């Protein structure tokens, strides 16, 4: 069991570290509204993971992964959300105005509700549903009841994600003084916007 669990944690850690839409929205929140907003966005991402985890445990995620129609709807919604978010970030970059230091912990500045941003990005990512429904059960320790083993892996994945995104957000906001320079800020906003649109297009191209 220990060997199987260690291997599962390794796979989940790699999945967590691979850059994706979740990391992009945390970057956006960190640059636009500071540490508190970035941490709330990370919390929203983790809440989305727990939502998918719950669905996987009760079997609904598998239903979504197996249904081409349901997958298509989730894919369109997720891709549309990321593309719109990226386009809005690119539009905001046209202003070129630096973020005042006093607003570094204002979660409402330019990013809306950080919790909702993180949650929506994750919940509308069909790849998470497919991973939890098709891959996660293969990582579960066979000596445990399936519901308990899946729950354990979901909680481990959520903890790894929270630690990684929170640490990334803290490192990013510590260097925020550099990012607040107008030229640097415009460049980073544009990169973030393009990355979000790119992830949206990648989600749109995903197959079940």
ABEGO torsion letter per residue (X at the ends): XAAAAAAAAAAAAAAAABBBAAAAAAAAAAAAAEAAAAAAAAAAAAAAAAAAAAAAAAGAAAAAAABAAAAAAAAAAAAAAAAAAAAAAAAAAAAGBBBBAAAAABAABGAEBAAAAAAAAAAABAAAAAAAAAAAAAABBAABBAAAAAAAAAAAAAAAAAAAAAAAAAAAAAAAAAAABAAAAAAAAAAAAAAAAAAAAAAAABBX
